[in-house]
Amino acid sequence: MSDRIKTLQILHLAICAGTIVAYYILGDLSIEKLQIPVIDSSSVIYIVIPVLAFVLSSFLFKSQLKQINPKLKLEEKFPIYQTASILRWAVLEGAAFLILILNPDFILFGILILIYLIFLRPTAERIDNDLSDTNN
């Protein structure tokens, strides 16, 4: 089982590293860019993107986990968990890239998504907690 967790951790690291490299290269990061820009009616969508990504990724992740039969062993649940995790990460990564490409002035919100994505690193304890929640 630890080999499967290591594989999932490597996938997570690759997604995070790729996004960080893209932000470094395309983001042209500076202290001035890390400030919250002026928000008007035309820029509200750039605030909605991270919120929607957070909600959608959590919803999709939990709905995938609800499909797991609680009677299955942990090893049999893991492929569904892996799929749910990748789906969750893809939504967050997509939102981060969307902000970076559409309006780099809101790069701070993309960085916040990226920080959240980094905190979602799969560990044995997190996997056990997420999969035990499906039994309830």
PASEBA-1860 file (N, C-alpha, C; in nm, 3 decimals):
! residues 136
1> MSDRIKTL> 0.082/-0.120/0.000/0.000/0.000/0.000/0.086/0.126/0.000 ~ 0.199/0.121/0.068/0.284/0.240/0.074/0.339/0.276/-0.064 ~ 0.356/0.177/-0.152/0.400/0.208/-0.288/0.294/0.288/-0.363 ~ 0.169/0.254/-0.340/0.060/0.329/-0.405/0.053/0.471/-0.353 ~ 0.075/0.488/-0.224/0.074/0.623/-0.166/0.191/0.703/-0.221 ~ 0.307/0.641/-0.233/0.424/0.710/-0.290/0.396/0.754/-0.433 ~ 0.330/0.668/-0.510/0.296/0.703/-0.648/0.203/0.823/-0.651 ~ 0.103/0.823/-0.565/0.010/0.936/-0.557/0.082/1.062/-0.512
9> QILHLAIC> 0.177/1.050/-0.421/0.253/1.165/-0.376/0.340/1.222/-0.488 ~ 0.395/1.133/-0.571/0.476/1.179/-0.684/0.389/1.252/-0.786 ~ 0.269/1.200/-0.812/0.175/1.269/-0.901/0.142/1.409/-0.846 ~ 0.115/1.415/-0.718/0.083/1.543/-0.653/0.201/1.639/-0.665 ~ 0.320/1.590/-0.639/0.440/1.673/-0.650/0.458/1.725/-0.792 ~ 0.433/1.641/-0.891/0.448/1.684/-1.030/0.348/1.792/-1.066 ~ 0.225/1.777/-1.021/0.123/1.879/-1.048/0.160/2.010/-0.981 ~ 0.201/2.004/-0.856/0.239/2.126/-0.784/0.363/2.190/-0.845
17> AGTIVAYY> 0.463/2.109/-0.876/0.588/2.162/-0.932/0.565/2.225/-1.068 ~ 0.484/2.161/-1.151/0.454/2.218/-1.282/0.384/2.351/-1.272 ~ 0.291/2.361/-1.180/0.218/2.487/-1.162/0.310/2.595/-1.106 ~ 0.396/2.557/-1.013/0.490/2.655/-0.955/0.586/2.706/-1.063 ~ 0.636/2.616/-1.146/0.727/2.657/-1.254/0.655/2.750/-1.352 ~ 0.532/2.717/-1.385/0.455/2.804/-1.476/0.434/2.941/-1.414 ~ 0.404/2.946/-1.286/0.386/3.076/-1.219/0.516/3.153/-1.215 ~ 0.626/3.083/-1.198/0.757/3.151/-1.195/0.790/3.209/-1.333
25> ILGDLSIE> 0.767/3.130/-1.436/0.803/3.173/-1.572/0.704/3.274/-1.627 ~ 0.576/3.243/-1.620/0.474/3.328/-1.681/0.426/3.441/-1.591 ~ 0.440/3.421/-1.460/0.382/3.516/-1.366/0.459/3.644/-1.348 ~ 0.588/3.642/-1.379/0.670/3.761/-1.359/0.644/3.818/-1.221 ~ 0.669/3.735/-1.119/0.635/3.769/-0.981/0.720/3.885/-0.929 ~ 0.653/3.974/-0.860/0.719/4.084/-0.791/0.627/4.124/-0.675 ~ 0.681/4.203/-0.586/0.602/4.248/-0.470/0.479/4.328/-0.516 ~ 0.496/4.407/-0.621/0.384/4.487/-0.670/0.269/4.399/-0.720
33> KLQIPVID> 0.304/4.285/-0.781/0.200/4.197/-0.835/0.129/4.118/-0.726 ~ 0.190/4.108/-0.609/0.131/4.030/-0.502/0.033/4.110/-0.417 ~ -0.005/4.225/-0.464/-0.104/4.305/-0.395/-0.240/4.278/-0.459 ~ -0.344/4.298/-0.380/-0.479/4.279/-0.432/-0.512/4.397/-0.522 ~ -0.545/4.369/-0.648/-0.577/4.479/-0.739/-0.715/4.538/-0.711 ~ -0.742/4.648/-0.773/-0.873/4.713/-0.760/-0.978/4.620/-0.820 ~ -1.084/4.600/-0.743/-1.188/4.508/-0.787/-1.310/4.590/-0.827 ~ -1.349/4.572/-0.953/-1.470/4.637/-1.000/-1.563/4.530/-1.057
41> SSSVIYIV> -1.672/4.573/-1.116/-1.772/4.476/-1.164/-1.718/4.386/-1.274 ~ -1.622/4.432/-1.351/-1.567/4.349/-1.458/-1.463/4.249/-1.409 ~ -1.413/4.269/-1.289/-1.309/4.179/-1.239/-1.359/4.085/-1.129 ~ -1.487/4.088/-1.100/-1.541/4.001/-0.996/-1.521/3.854/-1.031 ~ -1.524/3.822/-1.158/-1.508/3.683/-1.202/-1.375/3.625/-1.155 ~ -1.272/3.706/-1.143/-1.142/3.658/-1.101/-1.136/3.626/-0.952 ~ -1.235/3.672/-0.879/-1.249/3.634/-0.739/-1.337/3.510/-0.729 ~ -1.431/3.500/-0.820/-1.522/3.385/-0.820/-1.448/3.257/-0.861
49> IPVLAFVL> -1.350/3.268/-0.949/-1.278/3.150/-0.999/-1.218/3.067/-0.885 ~ -1.141/3.124/-0.792/-1.085/3.041/-0.686/-1.191/2.983/-0.592 ~ -1.293/3.061/-0.565/-1.400/3.012/-0.477/-1.473/2.896/-0.544 ~ -1.505/2.913/-0.670/-1.573/2.808/-0.745/-1.484/2.684/-0.757 ~ -1.355/2.704/-0.778/-1.263/2.590/-0.788/-1.257/2.513/-0.657 ~ -1.253/2.586/-0.546/-1.250/2.520/-0.415/-1.376/2.438/-0.392 ~ -1.491/2.500/-0.418/-1.619/2.433/-0.395/-1.636/2.315/-0.490 ~ -1.608/2.336/-0.618/-1.625/2.230/-0.717/-1.529/2.113/-0.691
57> SSFLFKSQ> -1.404/2.143/-0.659/-1.308/2.035/-0.635/-1.347/1.953/-0.512 ~ -1.392/2.020/-0.408/-1.436/1.947/-0.288/-1.561/1.865/-0.315 ~ -1.655/1.922/-0.389/-1.778/1.850/-0.422/-1.748/1.726/-0.506 ~ -1.666/1.741/-0.609/-1.634/1.627/-0.695/-1.557/1.520/-0.618 ~ -1.467/1.562/-0.532/-1.389/1.468/-0.452/-1.481/1.387/-0.360 ~ -1.568/1.457/-0.290/-1.658/1.388/-0.197/-1.760/1.302/-0.269 ~ -1.807/1.346/-0.383/-1.904/1.265/-0.457/-1.840/1.138/-0.511 ~ -1.713/1.146/-0.549/-1.641/1.026/-0.593/-1.624/0.929/-0.476
65> LKQINPKL> -1.592/0.983/-0.359/-1.571/0.897/-0.243/-1.700/0.833/-0.195 ~ -1.813/0.900/-0.217/-1.941/0.843/-0.176/-1.978/0.720/-0.258 ~ -1.917/0.706/-0.374/-1.945/0.591/-0.460/-1.874/0.465/-0.412 ~ -1.783/0.479/-0.318/-1.706/0.365/-0.269/-1.794/0.279/-0.179 ~ -1.791/0.150/-0.204/-1.861/0.055/-0.119/-1.785/0.045/0.014 ~ -1.849/0.076/0.127/-1.777/0.074/0.255/-1.730/-0.066/0.297 ~ -1.783/-0.169/0.234/-1.744/-0.306/0.269/-1.613/-0.347/0.205 ~ -1.565/-0.269/0.110/-1.440/-0.302/0.044/-1.321/-0.281/0.137
73> KLEEKFPI> -1.214/-0.352/0.109/-1.090/-0.333/0.184/-1.024/-0.204/0.138 ~ -0.932/-0.155/0.220/-0.863/-0.030/0.189/-0.792/-0.038/0.054 ~ -0.730/-0.150/0.024/-0.660/-0.166/-0.103/-0.755/-0.157/-0.222 ~ -0.879/-0.200/-0.203/-0.977/-0.195/-0.311/-1.038/-0.056/-0.325 ~ -1.035/0.021/-0.220/-1.088/0.157/-0.224/-0.988/0.255/-0.285 ~ -0.860/0.221/-0.280/-0.756/0.315/-0.317/-0.765/0.366/-0.461 ~ -0.793/0.281/-0.562/-0.801/0.336/-0.698/-0.908/0.444/-0.715 ~ -1.019/0.429/-0.646/-1.124/0.532/-0.654/-1.076/0.658/-0.583
81> YQTASILR> -1.007/0.641/-0.471/-0.952/0.756/-0.400/-0.850/0.829/-0.487 ~ -0.768/0.752/-0.555/-0.667/0.811/-0.642/-0.733/0.892/-0.754 ~ -0.835/0.837/-0.815/-0.906/0.909/-0.920/-0.970/1.036/-0.865 ~ -1.032/1.027/-0.749/-1.095/1.144/-0.688/-0.991/1.252/-0.657 ~ -0.876/1.212/-0.609/-0.771/1.308/-0.575/-0.719/1.379/-0.700 ~ -0.694/1.302/-0.805/-0.645/1.362/-0.929/-0.747/1.458/-0.987 ~ -0.874/1.422/-0.980/-0.980/1.509/-1.027/-0.982/1.640/-0.947 ~ -0.968/1.629/-0.818/-0.966/1.746/-0.730/-0.849/1.837/-0.763
89> WAVLEGAA> -0.732/1.778/-0.779/-0.613/1.856/-0.809/-0.623/1.920/-0.947 ~ -0.682/1.851/-1.042/-0.693/1.905/-1.178/-0.782/2.029/-1.180 ~ -0.889/2.027/-1.105/-0.979/2.143/-1.099/-0.903/2.262/-1.040 ~ -0.830/2.239/-0.932/-0.755/2.348/-0.868/-0.643/2.399/-0.958 ~ -0.573/2.308/-1.022/-0.465/2.348/-1.113/-0.521/2.427/-1.231 ~ -0.633/2.380/-1.284/-0.696/2.451/-1.395/-0.736/2.592/-1.357 ~ -0.791/2.609/-1.238/-0.830/2.743/-1.191/-0.707/2.832/-1.175 ~ -0.599/2.776/-1.123/-0.476/2.855/-1.106/-0.422/2.900/-1.241
97> FLILILNP> -0.423/2.809/-1.339/-0.377/2.847/-1.473/-0.472/2.946/-1.539 ~ -0.600/2.931/-1.515/-0.699/3.022/-1.572/-0.673/3.165/-1.525 ~ -0.648/3.181/-1.398/-0.620/3.315/-1.344/-0.489/3.368/-1.401 ~ -0.388/3.282/-1.407/-0.257/3.325/-1.458/-0.265/3.371/-1.603 ~ -0.343/3.302/-1.683/-0.349/3.334/-1.826/-0.448/3.447/-1.855 ~ -0.565/3.444/-1.791/-0.666/3.545/-1.822/-0.634/3.682/-1.767 ~ -0.587/3.687/-1.642/-0.558/3.818/-1.582/-0.449/3.803/-1.476 ~ -0.324/3.818/-1.516/-0.213/3.803/-1.421/-0.214/3.905/-1.308
105> DFILFGIL> -0.297/4.010/-1.317/-0.306/4.105/-1.207/-0.361/4.040/-1.081 ~ -0.438/3.932/-1.099/-0.498/3.861/-0.986/-0.417/3.737/-0.949 ~ -0.289/3.742/-0.972/-0.200/3.629/-0.948/-0.200/3.586/-0.801 ~ -0.228/3.677/-0.712/-0.233/3.645/-0.570/-0.338/3.537/-0.543 ~ -0.452/3.544/-0.609/-0.556/3.444/-0.591/-0.512/3.308/-0.646 ~ -0.437/3.311/-0.754/-0.382/3.187/-0.808/-0.280/3.125/-0.714 ~ -0.201/3.208/-0.650/-0.103/3.159/-0.554/-0.174/3.099/-0.433 ~ -0.285/3.158/-0.392/-0.362/3.101/-0.281/-0.417/2.963/-0.318
113> ILIYLIFL> -0.463/2.948/-0.441/-0.508/2.816/-0.488/-0.392/2.718/-0.484 ~ -0.277/2.763/-0.528/-0.158/2.678/-0.530/-0.116/2.637/-0.389 ~ -0.124/2.726/-0.294/-0.092/2.693/-0.155/-0.189/2.588/-0.102 ~ -0.317/2.605/-0.133/-0.417/2.505/-0.092/-0.386/2.371/-0.157 ~ -0.350/2.372/-0.284/-0.315/2.249/-0.355/-0.196/2.179/-0.289 ~ -0.099/2.255/-0.247/0.018/2.197/-0.180/-0.023/2.132/-0.048 ~ -0.113/2.195/0.025/-0.159/2.140/0.153/-0.242/2.012/0.136 ~ -0.287/1.983/0.015/-0.364/1.862/-0.010/-0.275/1.740/-0.035
121> RPTAERID> -0.149/1.750/-0.001/-0.054/1.640/-0.023/-0.108/1.513/0.042 ~ -0.112/1.404/-0.036/-0.166/1.279/0.020/-0.069/1.215/0.119 ~ -0.121/1.179/0.233/-0.046/1.105/0.333/-0.130/0.985/0.374 ~ -0.068/0.888/0.437/-0.142/0.770/0.480/-0.253/0.808/0.577 ~ -0.225/0.901/0.666/-0.325/0.945/0.764/-0.442/1.015/0.696 ~ -0.413/1.104/0.599/-0.520/1.175/0.528/-0.606/1.077/0.448 ~ -0.542/0.981/0.384/-0.616/0.882/0.306/-0.706/0.800/0.397 ~ -0.653/0.756/0.510/-0.734/0.680/0.606/-0.853/0.762/0.654
129> NDLSDTNN> -0.829/0.889/0.686/-0.938/0.977/0.733/-1.044/0.995/0.624 ~ -1.001/1.023/0.502/-1.096/1.045/0.393/-1.176/0.918/0.363 ~ -1.109/0.805/0.366/-1.178/0.680/0.334/-1.264/0.632/0.451 ~ -1.227/0.664/0.574/-1.310/0.624/0.687/-1.436/0.710/0.693 ~ -1.430/0.833/0.641/-1.548/0.918/0.635/-1.654/0.861/0.541 ~ -1.611/0.779/0.444/-1.708/0.720/0.350/-1.791/0.612/0.418 ~ -1.742/0.559/0.529/-1.816/0.454/0.599/-1.933/0.510/0.677 ~ -1.932/0.639/0.705/-2.038/0.700/0.786/-2.158/0.737/0.701
END
